[in-house]
């Protein structure tokens, strides 16, 4: 297996950066540093696990988000769904959502 290369769609980067401000603004975290740490843990999980974490094929109704997805349990109440495309050792993260969004009802 070669070097794993991970790319992110610009929309994903924008979403993750806006997430930090939203979590802080809506008082999920009392300090901006904690919201940044939460984001960093999500991205670290992707970077460290996308190539070997068991992934699933995206259901047909959601395939426009990406062909595959994996999940990350960040807290007892929040599961993140990371959608992506892959070819050999190259990955493109195409969309990120969580179990608090309606699309989670379509995922196993």
Contact map, one row per residue, 1 for C-alpha under 8 A:
111000000000000000000000000000000000000000000000000000000000000000000000000000000000000010000000000000000000
111100000000000000000000000000000000000000000000000000000000000000000000000000000000000010000000000000000000
111110000000000000000000000000000000000000000000000000000000000000000000000000000000000010000000000000000000
011111000000000000000000000000000000000000000000001000000000000000000000000000000000000011100000000000000000
001111100000000000000000000000000000000000000000000000000000000000000000000000000000000011100000000000000000
000111110000000000000000000000000000000000000010000000000000000000000000000000000000000001111000000000000000
000011111000000000000000000000000000000000000000000000000000000000000000000000000000000001111000000000000000
000001111101100000000000000000000000000000000000000000000000000000000000000000000000000000011100000000000000
000000111111100000000000000000000000000000000000000000000000000000000000000000000000000000011110000000000000
000000011111110000000000000000000000000000000000000000000000000000000000000000000000000000000000000000000000
000000001111111000000000000000000000000000000000000000000000000000000000000000000000000000000110000000000000
000000011111111100000000000000000000000000000000000000000000000000000000000000000000000000001111000000000000
000000011111111110000000000000000000000000000000000000000000000000000000000000000000000000000000000000000000
000000000111111111000000000000000000000000000000000000000000000000000000000000000000000000000000000000000000
000000000011111111100000000000000000000000000000000000000000000000000000000000000000000000000000000000000000
000000000001111111110000000000000000001000000000000000000000000000000000000000000000000000000000000000000000
000000000000111111111000000000000000001000000000000000000000000000000000000000000000000000000000000000000000
000000000000011111111100000000000000000000000000000000000000000000000000000000000000000000000000000000000000
000000000000001111111110000000000000001000000000000000000000000000000000000000000000000000000000000000000000
000000000000000111111111000000010011011000000000000000000000000000000000000000000000000000000000000000000000
000000000000000011111111100000010010000000000000000000000000000000000000000000000000000000000000000000000000
000000000000000001111111110000000000000000000000000000000000000000000000000000000000000000000000000000000000
000000000000000000111111111110000010000000000000000000000000000000000000000000000000000000000000000000000000
000000000000000000011111111111110010000000000000000000000000000000000000000000000000000000000000000000000000
000000000000000000001111111100000000000000000000000000000000000000000000000000000000000000000000000000000000
000000000000000000000111111110000000000000000000000000000000000000000000000000000000000000000000000000000000
000000000000000000000011111111000000000000000000000000000000000000000000000000000000000000000000000000000000
000000000000000000000011111111000000000000000000000000000000000000000000000000000000000000000000000000000000
000000000000000000000011011111110110000000000000000000000000000000000000000000000000000000000000000000000000
000000000000000000000001001111110100000000000000000000000000000000000000000000000000000000000000000000000000
000000000000000000000001000011111110000000000000000000000000000000000000000000000000000000000000000000000000
000000000000000000011001000011111111000000000000000000000000000000000000000000000000000000000000000000000000
000000000000000000000000000000111111100000000000000000000000000000000000000000000000000000000000000000000000
000000000000000000000000000011111111110000000000000000000000000000000000000000000000000000000000000000000000
000000000000000000011011000010111111111000000000000000000000000000000000000000000000000000000000000000000000
000000000000000000010000000000011111111100000000000000000000000000000000000000000000000000000000000000000000
000000000000000000000000000000001111111110000000000000000000000000000000000000000000000000000000000000000000
000000000000000000010000000000000111111111000000000000000000000000000000000000000000000000000000000000000000
000000000000000110110000000000000011111111100000000000000000000000000000000000000000000000000000000000000000
000000000000000000000000000000000001111111110000000000000000000000000000000000000000000000000000000000000000
000000000000000000000000000000000000111111111000000000000000000000000000000000000000000000000000000000000000
000000000000000000000000000000000000011111111100000000000000000000000001010000000000000000000000000000000000
000000000000000000000000000000000000001111111110000000000000000000000000000000000000000000000000000000000000
000000000000000000000000000000000000000111111111000000000000000000000000000000000000000000000000000000000000
000000000000000000000000000000000000000011111111110000000000000000000001000000000000000000000000000000000000
000000000000000000000000000000000000000001111111110000000000000000000000000000000100000000000000000000000000
000001000000000000000000000000000000000000111111110000000000000000000000000000000000000000000000000000000000
000000000000000000000000000000000000000000011111111000000000000000000000000000000000000000000000000000000000
000000000000000000000000000000000000000000001111111110000000000000000000000000000000000000000000000000000000
000000000000000000000000000000000000000000001111111110000000000000000100000000000000000000100000000000000000
000100000000000000000000000000000000000000000001111110000000000000000000000000000000000010000000000000000000
000000000000000000000000000000000000000000000000111111000000000000000000000000000000000000000000000000000000
000000000000000000000000000000000000000000000000111111100000000000000100000000000000000000000000000000000000
000000000000000000000000000000000000000000000000000111110000000000000100000000000000000000000000000000000000
000000000000000000000000000000000000000000000000000011111000000000011110000000000000000000000000000000000000
000000000000000000000000000000000000000000000000000001111100000000011100000000000000000000000000000000000000
000000000000000000000000000000000000000000000000000000111110000000111000000000000000000000000000000000000000
000000000000000000000000000000000000000000000000000000011111011001111000000000000010000000000000000000000010
000000000000000000000000000000000000000000000000000000001111111000000000000000000000000000000000000000000110
000000000000000000000000000000000000000000000000000000000111111000000000000000000000000000000000000000000000
000000000000000000000000000000000000000000000000000000000011111100000000000000000000000000000000000000000100
000000000000000000000000000000000000000000000000000000000111111111000000000000000000000000000000000000100100
000000000000000000000000000000000000000000000000000000000111111111110000000000000000000000000000000000000000
000000000000000000000000000000000000000000000000000000000000111111100000000000000000000000000000000000000000
000000000000000000000000000000000000000000000000000000000000011111100000000000000011000000000110000000000000
000000000000000000000000000000000000000000000000000000000100011111111000000000000011100000001110000000000000
000000000000000000000000000000000000000000000000000000001100001111111000000000000011100000000000000000000000
000000000000000000000000000000000000000000000000000000111100001001111100000000000011100000000000000000000000
000000000000000000000000000000000000000000000000000000111100000001111110000000001111000000000000000000000000
000000000000000000000000000000000000000000000000010011110000000000011111000000001110000000000000000000000000
000000000000000000000000000000000000000000000000000000100000000000001111100000111100000000000000000000000000
000000000000000000000000000000000000000001001000000000000000000000000111110000111100000000000000000000000000
000000000000000000000000000000000000000000000000000000000000000000000011111101110000000000000000000000000000
000000000000000000000000000000000000000001000000000000000000000000000001111111110000000000000000000000000000
000000000000000000000000000000000000000000000000000000000000000000000000111111100000000000000000000000000000
000000000000000000000000000000000000000000000000000000000000000000000000111111100000000000000000000000000000
000000000000000000000000000000000000000000000000000000000000000000000000011111100000000000000000000000000000
000000000000000000000000000000000000000000000000000000000000000000000000111111110000000000000000011100000000
000000000000000000000000000000000000000000000000000000000000000000000011111111111000000000000000011000000000
000000000000000000000000000000000000000000000000000000000000000000000011110001111100000000000001111000000000
000000000000000000000000000000000000000000000000000000000000000000001111000000111110000000000001111000000000
000000000000000000000000000000000000000000000100000000000000000000001111000000011111000000001111100000000000
000000000000000000000000000000000000000000000000000000000100000011111100000000001111100000001111000000000000
000000000000000000000000000000000000000000000000000000000000000011111000000000000111110000111110000000000000
000000000000000000000000000000000000000000000000000000000000000001110000000000000011111000111100000000000000
000000000000000000000000000000000000000000000000000000000000000000000000000000000001111111110000000000000000
000000000000000000000000000000000000000000000000000000000000000000000000000000000000111111100000000000000000
000000000000000000000000000000000000000000000000000000000000000000000000000000000000011111000000000000000000
111110000000000000000000000000000000000000000000001000000000000000000000000000000000011111100000000000000000
000111100000000000000000000000000000000000000000000000000000000000000000000000000000011111110000000000000000
000111100000000000000000000000000000000000000000010000000000000000000000000000000001111011111000000000000000
000001111000000000000000000000000000000000000000000000000000000000000000000000000001110001111100000000000000
000001111001000000000000000000000000000000000000000000000000000001000000000000000111100000111111000000000000
000000011011000000000000000000000000000000000000000000000000000011000000000000000111100000011111000000000000
000000001011000000000000000000000000000000000000000000000000000011000000000000000111000000001111100000000000
000000000001000000000000000000000000000000000000000000000000000000000000000000011110000000001111110000000000
000000000000000000000000000000000000000000000000000000000000000000000000000000011100000000000011111010000000
000000000000000000000000000000000000000000000000000000000000000000000000000001111000000000000001111110010000
000000000000000000000000000000000000000000000000000000000000000000000000000001111000000000000000111111111000
000000000000000000000000000000000000000000000000000000000000000000000000000001000000000000000000011111010000
000000000000000000000000000000000000000000000000000000000000000000000000000000000000000000000000111111110000
000000000000000000000000000000000000000000000000000000000000000000000000000000000000000000000000001111111000
000000000000000000000000000000000000000000000000000000000000010000000000000000000000000000000000001011111110
000000000000000000000000000000000000000000000000000000000000000000000000000000000000000000000000011111111110
000000000000000000000000000000000000000000000000000000000000000000000000000000000000000000000000001001111111
000000000000000000000000000000000000000000000000000000000010110000000000000000000000000000000000000000111111
000000000000000000000000000000000000000000000000000000000110000000000000000000000000000000000000000000111111
000000000000000000000000000000000000000000000000000000000000000000000000000000000000000000000000000000001111
